[in-house]
Amino acid sequence: MKVMRRINIGIAGVSEEPEHSLLENIELFLDNISKLRAKPIFILGGYWGFMKYFADKALEKGYTVVFILPSQPPAMPPDRENSIAIYTDLGFPTRSTVLCKSSDVLVVFGGRIGSIIEIMLAYDFGKPVIVIESGYETDKITKCFGDYIDLRRRARLYSVRNGVEAVEKLASILEKPLHKYTM
């Protein structure tokens, strides 16, 4: 029996109602993620704004979604067999630390300061970051820093145009060993 490798994919995105392009990228990403030679587990920081749309689509397709919830979340995730809620009682930025530390890779669909903080955290933890061009402020990260945020080169930053390219980049990242417990 062949055991499929599991990959914990952190998902970051704007906490407000997402623009249409983000919704399209959710569809492209989830329609193509089954091509990976790994079983994806999605980790989100809540269930509102972009995260709600992503979670609903992923759950509908049968993927496992883990919610790292801050204290007093604006909305509660659905209670489904493939939905796992972690009630942290942490503030929003601290909850992001748990999300990034628990992920093997972070995929950023487009966001503002919260997603930028998550990019920085993932980088510091040595987790590769894939930023999908979206028109949001997160696009500036790879333009500003390039492939690495600082000379330590803790993790690679990738900029891709859409959800399909994000899955292709994930596939190439999976060809290399992932360092699950990078400090």
Backbone as a chain_set.jsonl record, in Angstrom:
{"seq": "MKVMRRINIGIAGVSEEPEHSLLENIELFLDNISKLRAKPIFILGGYWGFMKYFADKALEKGYTVVFILPSQPPAMPPDRENSIAIYTDLGFPTRSTVLCKSSDVLVVFGGRIGSIIEIMLAYDFGKPVIVIESGYETDKITKCFGDYIDLRRRARLYSVRNGVEAVEKLASILEKPLHKYTM", "coords": {"N": [[0.849, -1.187, 0.0], [0.651, 2.117, -0.955], [1.687, 4.989, 0.7], [0.557, 8.23, 0.876], [2.278, 11.272, 0.919], [1.786, 13.848, 3.295], [0.959, 17.285, 3.235], [1.029, 20.291, 4.931], [-0.644, 23.102, 4.24], [-0.504, 26.417, 4.646], [-2.849, 29.003, 4.39], [-3.304, 32.237, 3.29], [-5.066, 35.318, 3.199], [-7.053, 38.191, 2.362], [-8.998, 39.707, 4.929], [-11.408, 40.841, 4.5], [-14.347, 41.102, 2.341], [-13.531, 39.315, -0.509], [-12.058, 40.308, -3.674], [-13.212, 39.642, -7.029], [-11.168, 38.4, -8.552], [-9.675, 37.01, -6.639], [-11.478, 35.047, -5.875], [-11.678, 33.624, -8.268], [-9.072, 32.598, -8.348], [-9.123, 30.908, -6.148], [-10.808, 28.877, -7.1], [-9.265, 27.969, -9.348], [-6.957, 27.074, -8.022], [-7.929, 25.066, -6.21], [-9.124, 23.343, -8.042], [-6.929, 22.271, -9.268], [-5.224, 21.256, -7.326], [-5.38, 18.571, -6.691], [-3.636, 17.331, -8.366], [-1.206, 17.269, -7.157], [1.349, 15.241, -5.722], [0.752, 14.599, -3.093], [-1.073, 14.727, -0.025], [-3.062, 17.372, 0.639], [-3.483, 19.391, 3.528], [-5.307, 22.003, 4.647], [-4.584, 25.027, 6.318], [-6.06, 27.576, 8.029], [-6.587, 30.929, 9.273], [-9.045, 31.581, 10.286], [-12.6, 32.053, 9.732], [-13.86, 33.968, 7.927], [-14.33, 36.682, 5.582], [-12.042, 36.38, 2.872], [-11.111, 33.867, 3.767], [-13.386, 32.382, 4.476], [-14.606, 31.89, 1.992], [-12.583, 30.363, 0.745], [-12.41, 28.178, 2.535], [-15.037, 27.081, 2.446], [-15.175, 26.164, -0.236], [-13.016, 24.337, -0.286], [-13.768, 22.493, 1.725], [-16.134, 21.543, 0.606], [-15.09, 20.144, -1.536], [-14.008, 18.053, -0.219], [-11.594, 18.247, 1.147], [-9.455, 18.44, 4.046], [-9.733, 20.962, 6.428], [-8.146, 23.045, 8.661], [-8.772, 25.231, 11.261], [-7.246, 27.855, 12.818], [-8.207, 29.541, 15.322], [-8.597, 32.885, 16.489], [-9.007, 34.658, 19.643], [-12.366, 35.466, 20.292], [-13.479, 35.184, 17.539], [-14.756, 36.62, 14.475], [-16.561, 34.989, 13.111], [-17.748, 31.62, 13.19], [-16.358, 28.485, 12.155], [-17.81, 25.918, 10.008], [-19.277, 22.96, 11.412], [-18.081, 20.17, 10.493], [-17.206, 16.914, 9.248], [-14.682, 17.032, 7.996], [-13.612, 19.353, 8.944], [-11.689, 21.132, 11.211], [-11.567, 22.821, 14.173], [-9.473, 24.899, 16.016], [-9.403, 26.286, 19.031], [-7.911, 29.007, 20.213], [-7.742, 31.262, 21.908], [-6.032, 33.34, 21.49], [-4.62, 36.47, 20.366], [-5.083, 38.133, 17.152], [-2.542, 38.52, 15.639], [-0.87, 36.694, 17.037], [-2.16, 34.296, 16.702], [-1.627, 33.993, 14.021], [1.041, 33.307, 14.127], [0.958, 30.666, 15.082], [-0.409, 29.474, 12.938], [1.479, 29.819, 10.819], [3.758, 28.501, 11.817], [2.811, 25.913, 11.958], [2.476, 25.2, 9.349], [3.745, 23.764, 6.291], [4.267, 25.141, 4.033], [3.412, 28.411, 2.866], [0.674, 29.795, 1.216], [-0.266, 32.664, -0.361], [-3.02, 34.426, -1.17], [-3.637, 37.046, -1.545], [-3.601, 40.0, 0.219], [-3.641, 42.217, 3.06], [-2.114, 43.938, 5.76], [-2.237, 41.857, 7.723], [-1.801, 39.509, 6.211], [0.691, 40.159, 5.196], [2.204, 40.151, 7.532], [1.994, 37.42, 8.07], [3.446, 36.398, 5.909], [6.026, 37.302, 6.594], [6.4, 35.951, 9.038], [6.244, 33.224, 8.204], [8.477, 33.141, 6.528], [10.51, 33.657, 8.443], [10.298, 31.329, 9.943], [11.332, 29.571, 8.174], [9.751, 28.602, 6.114], [8.651, 28.029, 2.832], [7.187, 30.558, 0.73], [4.464, 31.284, -1.276], [3.293, 33.732, -3.294], [0.429, 34.816, -4.723], [-0.19, 36.892, -7.393], [-2.282, 39.642, -6.975], [-3.218, 42.237, -6.832], [-3.496, 43.266, -4.36], [-1.859, 44.503, -1.355], [0.055, 42.572, -0.647], [1.364, 41.833, -2.967], [3.521, 43.506, -3.176], [5.595, 42.51, -1.66], [7.346, 40.515, -2.861], [8.248, 42.091, -4.922], [9.604, 44.062, -3.563], [11.529, 42.671, -1.948], [12.479, 40.537, -3.484], [13.672, 37.232, -4.006], [14.334, 36.512, -1.407], [13.951, 37.66, 1.969], [15.947, 38.61, 3.656], [19.555, 38.515, 4.224], [19.944, 36.06, 5.414], [18.481, 34.166, 4.1], [16.295, 32.403, 4.724], [13.985, 31.167, 3.739], [12.45, 30.627, 0.573], [10.846, 33.079, -1.434], [8.163, 33.143, -3.631], [6.667, 34.425, -6.541], [3.682, 34.199, -8.241], [1.335, 34.071, -10.987], [-1.306, 33.109, -10.83], [-3.8, 30.786, -9.489], [-3.327, 28.261, -10.671], [-0.599, 28.337, -11.347], [0.347, 28.541, -8.763], [-0.165, 25.989, -7.714], [1.509, 24.513, -9.405], [3.977, 25.518, -8.558], [3.947, 24.624, -5.912], [4.139, 21.874, -6.433], [6.751, 21.738, -7.428], [8.147, 22.529, -5.154], [7.595, 20.409, -3.474], [9.253, 18.483, -4.468], [11.571, 18.802, -3.15], [13.064, 18.199, 0.088], [11.002, 19.005, 2.883], [11.395, 21.097, 5.662], [10.1, 20.443, 8.475], [10.323, 21.24, 11.156], [11.654, 23.68, 11.507], [13.213, 26.239, 13.267]], "CA": [[0.0, 0.0, 0.0], [1.428, 3.338, -1.068], [1.241, 6.038, 1.599], [0.739, 9.545, 0.274], [2.848, 12.301, 1.77], [0.861, 14.907, 3.688], [1.553, 18.615, 3.275], [0.207, 21.306, 5.599], [-0.568, 24.321, 3.442], [-1.086, 27.611, 5.245], [-3.55, 29.831, 3.404], [-3.466, 33.622, 3.752], [-5.839, 36.172, 2.305], [-7.683, 39.386, 2.92], [-10.063, 39.381, 5.884], [-12.652, 41.463, 4.038], [-14.92, 40.422, 1.176], [-12.493, 39.282, -1.547], [-12.384, 40.71, -5.037], [-13.54, 38.531, -7.923], [-9.951, 37.696, -8.981], [-9.307, 36.053, -5.587], [-12.427, 33.928, -5.969], [-11.242, 32.833, -9.423], [-7.854, 31.877, -7.988], [-9.516, 29.794, -5.272], [-11.304, 27.815, -7.991], [-8.132, 27.424, -10.104], [-6.083, 26.387, -7.081], [-8.56, 23.84, -5.717], [-9.362, 22.438, -9.17], [-5.663, 21.687, -9.693], [-4.432, 20.767, -6.186], [-5.395, 17.104, -6.678], [-2.507, 16.883, -9.19], [-0.032, 17.108, -6.293], [1.602, 13.895, -5.209], [0.7, 14.745, -1.639], [-2.412, 15.014, 0.485], [-3.033, 18.687, 1.274], [-4.29, 19.791, 4.684], [-5.277, 23.459, 4.606], [-4.616, 25.681, 7.622], [-6.531, 28.951, 7.901], [-6.637, 31.68, 10.524], [-10.414, 31.912, 10.665], [-13.7, 31.72, 8.816], [-14.53, 35.189, 7.478], [-13.653, 37.27, 4.428], [-11.488, 35.42, 1.914], [-10.952, 32.54, 4.38], [-14.669, 31.683, 4.411], [-14.78, 31.403, 0.624], [-11.634, 29.276, 0.516], [-12.797, 27.033, 3.367], [-16.26, 26.467, 1.929], [-14.849, 25.428, -1.467], [-12.134, 23.208, 0.06], [-14.575, 21.512, 2.451], [-17.063, 20.979, -0.371], [-14.322, 19.207, -2.362], [-13.587, 16.944, 0.621], [-10.298, 18.46, 1.783], [-9.449, 18.772, 5.467], [-9.395, 22.354, 6.713], [-7.901, 23.319, 10.073], [-8.957, 26.652, 11.566], [-6.558, 28.342, 14.01], [-9.098, 30.663, 15.627], [-8.195, 33.832, 17.53], [-10.069, 34.896, 20.631], [-13.533, 36.169, 19.766], [-13.488, 35.267, 16.075], [-15.974, 37.219, 13.927], [-17.479, 33.94, 12.649], [-17.305, 30.275, 13.537], [-16.351, 27.574, 11.008], [-18.846, 24.882, 10.052], [-18.966, 21.726, 12.129], [-18.157, 19.088, 9.511], [-16.235, 15.839, 9.476], [-13.373, 17.423, 7.49], [-13.341, 20.69, 9.477], [-11.133, 21.06, 12.561], [-11.423, 24.146, 14.779], [-8.559, 25.003, 17.152], [-9.769, 27.494, 19.771], [-6.635, 29.374, 20.841], [-7.845, 32.398, 22.824], [-4.908, 34.216, 21.174], [-4.918, 37.614, 19.514], [-4.953, 37.856, 15.723], [-1.156, 38.284, 15.2], [-0.313, 35.506, 17.677], [-2.799, 33.172, 16.0], [-0.894, 33.857, 12.767], [2.284, 32.597, 14.436], [0.615, 29.247, 15.133], [-0.727, 29.088, 11.564], [2.713, 29.738, 10.02], [4.629, 27.472, 12.385], [2.198, 24.607, 11.691], [2.423, 24.988, 7.906], [4.966, 23.418, 5.565], [4.399, 26.185, 3.022], [2.326, 29.394, 2.961], [0.179, 30.31, -0.055], [-0.91, 33.949, -0.103], [-3.907, 34.749, -2.284], [-3.74, 38.496, -1.641], [-4.076, 40.544, 1.473], [-3.125, 43.475, 3.59], [-1.08, 43.82, 6.79], [-2.267, 40.537, 8.355], [-1.14, 38.562, 5.31], [2.109, 40.543, 5.14], [2.802, 39.612, 8.77], [2.11, 35.97, 7.901], [4.585, 36.158, 5.01], [7.25, 37.501, 7.366], [6.5, 34.847, 10.003], [6.569, 31.99, 7.483], [9.88, 33.281, 6.126], [11.356, 33.505, 9.625], [10.246, 29.917, 10.335], [11.942, 28.762, 7.123], [8.694, 28.0, 5.286], [8.507, 28.693, 1.535], [5.996, 31.397, 0.593], [3.998, 31.5, -2.646], [2.402, 34.888, -3.335], [-0.319, 34.93, -5.976], [-0.422, 38.302, -7.735], [-3.701, 39.854, -6.711], [-3.589, 43.645, -6.763], [-3.46, 43.657, -2.953], [-0.542, 44.935, -0.864], [1.008, 41.462, -0.566], [2.14, 41.793, -4.212], [4.72, 44.333, -3.03], [6.643, 41.801, -0.913], [8.369, 39.959, -3.752], [8.826, 43.208, -5.683], [10.501, 44.77, -2.649], [12.615, 41.843, -1.433], [12.966, 39.524, -4.414], [13.494, 35.833, -3.606], [14.591, 36.347, 0.033], [13.717, 38.899, 2.703], [17.217, 39.121, 4.168], [20.73, 37.739, 3.828], [19.917, 34.713, 5.997], [17.866, 33.289, 3.099], [15.611, 31.357, 5.515], [13.024, 30.469, 2.883], [12.292, 31.284, -0.715], [9.58, 33.73, -1.771], [7.82, 32.951, -5.033], [5.534, 35.188, -7.042], [3.019, 33.515, -9.352], [0.242, 34.87, -11.539], [-2.66, 32.615, -10.566], [-3.924, 29.567, -8.692], [-2.718, 27.131, -11.369], [0.845, 28.467, -11.145], [0.617, 28.271, -7.348], [-0.11, 24.529, -7.578], [2.746, 24.084, -10.084], [5.096, 25.86, -7.672], [3.863, 23.663, -4.809], [4.66, 20.595, -6.924], [8.219, 21.814, -7.487], [8.629, 22.589, -3.768], [7.476, 19.056, -2.913], [10.378, 17.668, -4.944], [12.658, 19.002, -2.185], [12.611, 17.886, 1.459], [10.471, 20.108, 3.675], [11.908, 21.11, 7.027], [8.901, 20.649, 9.284], [10.528, 21.77, 12.499], [12.596, 24.778, 11.467], [12.977, 27.237, 14.325]], "C": [[0.885, 1.238, 0.0], [0.835, 4.413, -0.159], [1.554, 7.383, 0.955], [1.297, 10.512, 1.317], [1.8, 13.358, 2.069], [1.616, 16.226, 3.678], [0.559, 19.57, 3.916], [0.414, 22.628, 4.87], [-1.281, 25.45, 4.174], [-1.681, 28.47, 4.143], [-3.764, 31.216, 4.011], [-4.247, 34.416, 2.714], [-6.544, 37.258, 3.077], [-8.858, 39.002, 3.822], [-11.404, 40.037, 5.526], [-13.219, 40.655, 2.873], [-13.891, 40.47, 0.047], [-13.001, 39.768, -2.891], [-12.573, 39.463, -5.901], [-12.302, 37.73, -8.328], [-9.491, 36.691, -7.926], [-10.21, 34.832, -5.634], [-12.074, 33.025, -7.153], [-10.008, 32.005, -9.078], [-8.121, 30.75, -6.998], [-9.941, 28.615, -6.138], [-10.144, 27.156, -8.739], [-7.235, 26.579, -9.206], [-6.685, 25.044, -6.664], [-8.881, 22.851, -6.835], [-8.09, 21.707, -9.584], [-4.862, 21.031, -8.575], [-4.392, 19.235, -6.138], [-4.259, 16.524, -7.526], [-1.234, 16.698, -8.365], [0.125, 15.646, -5.899], [1.735, 13.961, -3.695], [-0.741, 15.047, -1.254], [-2.37, 16.371, 1.191], [-3.978, 18.781, 2.471], [-4.181, 21.314, 4.7], [-5.418, 24.033, 6.012], [-4.97, 27.147, 7.401], [-6.611, 29.606, 9.268], [-8.029, 32.078, 10.962], [-11.393, 31.555, 9.577], [-14.508, 32.979, 8.498], [-13.722, 35.757, 6.321], [-13.223, 36.2, 3.435], [-11.469, 33.998, 2.481], [-12.247, 31.73, 4.325], [-14.877, 31.088, 3.022], [-13.857, 30.219, 0.34], [-12.082, 28.024, 1.267], [-14.027, 26.326, 2.804], [-15.975, 25.623, 0.686], [-14.003, 24.19, -1.16], [-12.919, 22.111, 0.779], [-15.536, 20.79, 1.504], [-16.371, 19.93, -1.25], [-13.742, 18.052, -1.539], [-12.226, 17.097, 1.285], [-10.47, 18.753, 3.265], [-8.99, 20.209, 5.635], [-9.285, 22.517, 8.224], [-7.993, 24.83, 10.268], [-8.237, 26.974, 12.868], [-7.28, 29.637, 14.394], [-8.521, 31.577, 16.709], [-9.293, 33.94, 18.584], [-11.158, 35.736, 19.969], [-13.509, 36.307, 18.241], [-14.798, 35.86, 15.576], [-17.008, 36.195, 13.463], [-16.88, 32.583, 13.0], [-17.358, 29.37, 12.304], [-17.445, 26.522, 11.134], [-18.342, 23.651, 10.788], [-19.189, 20.57, 11.162], [-17.07, 18.071, 9.812], [-14.82, 16.238, 9.053], [-12.969, 18.846, 7.901], [-12.862, 20.56, 10.925], [-10.921, 22.477, 13.075], [-10.498, 24.045, 15.988], [-8.861, 26.34, 17.824], [-8.568, 27.917, 20.61], [-6.745, 30.407, 21.949], [-6.645, 33.344, 22.675], [-5.397, 35.41, 20.374], [-4.656, 37.262, 18.056], [-3.5, 37.642, 15.289], [-0.551, 37.011, 15.799], [-0.897, 34.248, 17.045], [-2.085, 32.921, 14.677], [0.433, 33.126, 12.966], [2.033, 31.091, 14.444], [0.334, 28.724, 13.728], [0.56, 28.867, 10.769], [3.651, 28.651, 10.524], [4.122, 26.073, 12.048], [2.177, 24.244, 10.209], [3.779, 24.551, 7.364], [5.299, 24.485, 4.529], [3.216, 27.129, 3.207], [1.97, 29.855, 1.557], [-0.658, 31.541, 0.251], [-1.713, 34.345, -1.337], [-4.065, 36.251, -2.488], [-4.308, 39.054, -0.357], [-3.382, 41.833, 1.853], [-2.132, 43.167, 4.709], [-1.074, 42.443, 7.462], [-1.556, 39.497, 7.509], [0.347, 38.882, 5.166], [2.837, 40.021, 6.381], [2.984, 38.101, 8.635], [3.236, 35.606, 6.943], [5.89, 36.258, 5.791], [7.465, 36.368, 8.377], [6.908, 33.545, 9.31], [8.034, 32.018, 7.053], [10.808, 33.037, 7.316], [11.397, 32.058, 10.117], [10.837, 28.998, 9.265], [10.948, 28.067, 6.223], [8.629, 28.736, 3.947], [7.175, 29.441, 1.462], [5.694, 31.583, -0.893], [2.983, 32.634, -2.604], [1.742, 34.937, -4.709], [-0.584, 36.41, -6.22], [-1.919, 38.579, -7.703], [-4.154, 41.305, -6.819], [-3.65, 44.155, -5.335], [-2.012, 43.974, -2.547], [0.488, 43.809, -0.79], [1.845, 41.324, -1.841], [3.475, 42.527, -4.065], [5.886, 43.586, -2.379], [7.731, 41.267, -1.845], [9.001, 41.049, -4.615], [9.864, 43.953, -4.847], [11.738, 43.936, -2.306], [13.212, 40.874, -2.447], [12.703, 38.132, -3.862], [13.642, 35.605, -2.104], [14.432, 37.693, 0.726], [15.014, 39.484, 3.254], [18.358, 38.18, 3.798], [20.778, 36.337, 4.429], [19.286, 33.69, 5.057], [17.155, 32.1, 3.759], [14.64, 30.531, 4.68], [12.849, 31.288, 1.613], [10.899, 31.897, -0.832], [9.361, 33.538, -3.272], [6.634, 33.83, -5.381], [4.979, 34.453, -8.252], [1.809, 34.33, -9.782], [-1.153, 34.414, -11.145], [-2.621, 31.32, -9.773], [-3.31, 28.342, -9.344], [-1.203, 27.164, -11.165], [1.228, 28.214, -9.689], [0.722, 26.766, -7.11], [1.155, 23.992, -8.244], [3.966, 24.365, -9.209], [5.107, 24.937, -6.459], [4.455, 22.314, -5.223], [6.179, 20.629, -6.976], [8.832, 21.887, -6.087], [8.611, 21.199, -3.147], [8.587, 18.12, -3.384], [11.578, 17.763, -4.002], [12.157, 18.608, -0.798], [12.095, 19.145, 2.157], [10.992, 19.986, 5.084], [10.755, 21.456, 7.963], [9.163, 21.389, 10.589], [11.607, 22.843, 12.537], [12.239, 25.787, 12.557], [13.123, 28.633, 13.789]], "O": [[1.761, 1.386, 0.852], [-0.356, 4.715, -0.231], [2.685, 7.635, 0.541], [0.831, 10.553, 2.456], [1.014, 13.724, 1.195], [2.782, 16.281, 4.069], [-0.598, 19.652, 3.504], [1.505, 23.197, 4.882], [-2.505, 25.444, 4.307], [-1.076, 28.64, 3.085], [-4.327, 31.354, 5.097], [-4.102, 34.206, 1.509], [-6.611, 37.228, 4.306], [-9.615, 38.083, 3.51], [-12.412, 39.801, 6.192], [-12.641, 39.646, 2.469], [-13.427, 41.55, -0.317], [-14.185, 39.664, -3.213], [-12.141, 38.37, -5.536], [-12.374, 36.506, -8.437], [-8.97, 35.631, -8.274], [-9.747, 33.706, -5.45], [-12.163, 31.802, -7.05], [-9.91, 30.842, -9.471], [-7.417, 29.74, -7.009], [-9.487, 27.49, -5.931], [-10.041, 25.929, -8.766], [-6.807, 25.492, -9.594], [-6.026, 24.009, -6.756], [-8.906, 21.643, -6.598], [-8.162, 20.636, -10.187], [-3.903, 20.312, -8.856], [-3.447, 18.667, -5.589], [-3.955, 15.336, -7.41], [-0.29, 16.048, -8.816], [-0.857, 14.916, -5.762], [2.69, 13.454, -3.106], [-1.522, 15.557, -2.057], [-1.716, 16.51, 2.225], [-5.115, 18.311, 2.425], [-3.077, 21.854, 4.762], [-6.257, 23.589, 6.796], [-4.275, 27.866, 6.683], [-6.692, 28.928, 10.292], [-8.181, 32.84, 11.917], [-11.063, 30.848, 8.624], [-15.707, 33.037, 8.774], [-12.574, 35.368, 6.102], [-13.949, 35.237, 3.19], [-11.772, 33.039, 1.771], [-12.203, 30.513, 4.145], [-15.273, 29.93, 2.887], [-14.276, 29.209, -0.225], [-12.127, 26.935, 0.694], [-14.046, 25.1, 2.701], [-16.471, 24.503, 0.565], [-14.248, 23.118, -1.711], [-12.752, 20.93, 0.476], [-15.721, 19.577, 1.596], [-16.992, 18.949, -1.658], [-13.068, 17.177, -2.082], [-11.751, 16.16, 1.927], [-11.511, 19.257, 3.689], [-7.985, 20.624, 5.058], [-10.203, 22.175, 8.969], [-7.374, 25.604, 9.538], [-8.58, 26.424, 13.915], [-6.99, 30.7, 13.847], [-8.017, 31.099, 17.726], [-10.376, 33.376, 18.426], [-10.863, 36.624, 19.169], [-13.517, 37.421, 17.716], [-15.845, 35.635, 16.182], [-18.202, 36.495, 13.425], [-15.662, 32.429, 13.093], [-18.286, 29.468, 11.5], [-17.948, 26.265, 12.228], [-17.15, 23.344, 10.786], [-20.299, 20.057, 11.017], [-16.127, 18.354, 10.55], [-13.853, 15.822, 9.691], [-12.098, 19.459, 7.284], [-13.536, 19.956, 11.759], [-10.173, 23.249, 12.475], [-10.707, 23.216, 16.874], [-8.604, 27.4, 17.253], [-8.241, 27.266, 21.602], [-5.908, 30.423, 22.851], [-6.287, 34.057, 23.613], [-6.47, 35.362, 19.771], [-4.076, 36.218, 17.758], [-3.232, 36.648, 14.613], [0.211, 36.32, 15.122], [-0.197, 33.251, 16.876], [-1.949, 31.774, 14.252], [0.892, 32.41, 12.076], [2.812, 30.328, 13.874], [0.794, 27.64, 13.369], [0.713, 27.835, 10.116], [4.273, 27.952, 9.724], [4.917, 25.15, 11.871], [1.891, 23.1, 9.855], [4.825, 24.917, 7.901], [6.463, 24.702, 4.193], [2.146, 26.711, 3.65], [2.845, 30.258, 0.791], [-1.625, 31.483, 1.011], [-1.154, 34.571, -2.41], [-4.584, 36.678, -3.52], [-5.369, 38.632, 0.101], [-2.649, 42.439, 1.072], [-1.374, 42.203, 4.596], [0.0, 41.91, 7.743], [-0.789, 38.689, 8.032], [1.168, 37.975, 5.03], [3.953, 39.511, 6.284], [4.014, 37.562, 9.04], [3.913, 34.599, 7.148], [6.761, 35.397, 5.663], [8.585, 35.887, 8.547], [7.81, 32.848, 9.774], [8.746, 31.025, 7.201], [11.783, 32.294, 7.204], [12.414, 31.612, 10.648], [10.841, 27.779, 9.432], [11.27, 27.04, 5.625], [8.557, 29.965, 3.936], [6.175, 29.023, 2.046], [6.56, 31.988, -1.667], [1.94, 32.519, -1.961], [2.416, 35.081, -5.728], [-1.134, 37.1, -5.362], [-2.717, 37.864, -8.309], [-5.354, 41.573, -6.891], [-3.837, 45.352, -5.114], [-1.073, 43.738, -3.308], [1.687, 44.076, -0.865], [2.934, 40.752, -1.795], [4.444, 42.203, -4.752], [7.04, 43.987, -2.532], [8.912, 41.542, -1.635], [10.166, 40.937, -4.998], [10.878, 44.416, -5.37], [12.862, 44.434, -2.366], [14.349, 40.435, -2.277], [11.633, 37.874, -3.31], [13.134, 34.615, -1.578], [14.737, 38.737, 0.15], [15.171, 40.703, 3.316], [18.143, 37.166, 3.135], [21.577, 35.509, 3.991], [19.521, 32.489, 5.193], [17.385, 30.946, 3.397], [14.496, 29.328, 4.898], [13.078, 32.498, 1.599], [9.908, 31.315, -0.391], [10.27, 33.747, -4.075], [5.7, 33.96, -4.59], [5.718, 34.122, -9.178], [1.32, 35.176, -9.034], [-2.086, 35.217, -11.123], [-1.551, 30.819, -9.428], [-2.815, 27.461, -8.641], [-0.594, 26.142, -10.848], [2.323, 27.723, -9.415], [1.606, 26.317, -6.381], [1.807, 23.103, -7.696], [4.88, 23.544, -9.129], [6.176, 24.511, -6.023], [5.184, 21.689, -4.454], [6.831, 19.652, -6.609], [9.923, 21.363, -5.863], [9.508, 20.848, -2.381], [8.831, 17.083, -2.768], [12.481, 16.927, -4.04], [10.957, 18.675, -0.532], [12.684, 20.219, 2.032], [11.029, 18.89, 5.643], [10.475, 22.629, 8.208], [8.283, 22.101, 11.074], [12.387, 22.91, 13.487], [11.071, 26.134, 12.729], [12.96, 29.6, 14.534]]}, "num_chains": 1, "name": "protein.A"}
